[in-house]
Amino acid sequence: MTLKVMENEQGDWAVLHVSGEMDLVTSPAVRQHVHDAVAEGRRSLVLDLSGVRFCDSSGVGVLIAARRLMRSCQGRLRLILPARGAEDGSHVNRVLAALGVRRLFEVYPDVTAAVDEAASPLSA
């Protein structure tokens, strides 16, 4: 399966909808989309990973690098992972939890919650 990234805007937020597999070959595309958003002046970014069916260590590395980049420019990064994790097909949620890095990210169940300033992230 290949990787697909589609972008749209919701208010101040740039939303990247990622689907497919994030691996050594495909993860650089996600990194490039994040860098492009920052280069365009976006400082609020949502990565919708609910459509990602596989994520290896290179994919996790891209997520951690995206977090670091957004923090370095005083930006915000939010991830969308289904609330019930792997039950809902969120392989990424399970991988992040297994590696002990899930707590580094603000995670929301959907785009509506992620772009809502009053919404609270899901617990780690």
C-alpha positions in Angstrom: 0.0 0.0 0.0 1.2 3.5 -0.8 1.0 6.6 1.3 -1.4 9.5 0.5 -1.3 12.9 2.1 -4.1 15.4 1.5 -4.1 18.9 3.0 -6.9 21.3 3.9 -7.4 24.2 6.3 -9.8 24.5 9.2 -9.6 28.0 10.6 -6.0 28.6 11.8 -5.2 24.9 11.5 -3.5 23.2 8.6 -4.8 19.6 8.5 -2.8 16.8 6.8 -4.8 13.7 6.2 -2.4 10.8 6.0 -3.4 7.4 4.8 -1.7 4.2 3.9 1.7 3.0 5.3 4.4 5.2 6.9 7.6 3.3 6.4 11.2 4.0 5.3 10.2 4.7 1.8 7.0 6.7 2.3 7.7 8.7 5.6 9.8 11.4 3.9 6.6 12.5 2.1 5.0 13.3 5.4 8.1 15.1 6.6 8.1 17.2 3.4 4.4 18.1 3.9 5.1 19.2 7.4 8.1 21.3 6.4 6.1 22.8 3.5 3.3 23.9 5.9 5.8 25.5 8.2 7.5 27.2 5.3 4.1 28.7 4.3 3.8 30.2 7.8 1.5 27.6 9.3 2.1 27.3 13.1 -0.9 25.1 13.9 -0.8 21.7 12.4 -3.0 18.6 12.7 -1.8 15.2 11.4 -4.8 13.0 10.9 -3.3 9.5 11.1 -6.6 7.7 11.4 -6.1 6.3 7.9 -2.6 5.0 8.6 -2.6 1.2 8.6 1.2 0.6 9.2 3.9 2.7 10.9 7.5 1.6 11.4 10.3 3.4 13.3 11.0 5.8 10.5 7.3 6.9 10.6 7.6 7.4 14.4 10.8 9.4 13.7 9.0 11.7 11.4 6.3 12.3 14.0 8.9 13.1 16.7 10.8 15.4 14.2 7.5 17.2 13.4 6.8 17.7 17.1 10.3 19.1 17.5 10.0 21.4 14.4 6.6 22.8 15.6 7.9 23.5 19.1 11.0 25.2 17.7 8.8 27.7 15.8 6.4 28.1 18.8 3.8 26.2 16.8 1.3 23.5 17.8 1.0 19.9 16.7 -2.0 17.7 17.2 -2.5 14.1 16.1 -5.7 12.4 15.3 -5.9 8.7 16.3 -9.1 6.8 16.9 -10.2 6.8 20.5 -10.1 3.0 20.8 -6.6 2.7 19.2 -5.9 -0.5 17.3 -9.6 -1.6 17.6 -10.4 1.3 15.2 -7.5 0.5 13.0 -5.0 2.9 14.5 -1.8 1.0 14.3 0.1 4.3 15.0 -1.6 4.6 18.4 -0.4 1.1 19.4 3.1 1.7 18.1 3.5 5.1 19.9 2.3 3.5 23.1 4.6 0.5 22.8 7.6 2.8 22.3 6.6 5.0 25.2 6.3 8.2 23.1 2.5 8.5 22.9 2.6 10.9 25.9 4.7 13.4 23.9 1.7 14.1 21.6 -1.6 15.8 22.0 -4.0 13.3 20.6 -7.6 13.8 19.5 -10.3 11.4 18.2 -11.2 13.5 15.1 -10.6 16.8 13.2 -13.5 18.6 14.9 -12.0 18.0 18.3 -8.4 18.7 17.2 -9.2 22.2 15.9 -11.5 23.1 18.8 -9.5 25.2 21.3 -11.8 24.2 24.1 -11.4 20.4 23.5 -9.1 18.4 25.8 -6.8 15.8 24.3 -7.3 12.1 24.9 -5.4 10.7 27.8 -2.2 8.8 27.0 
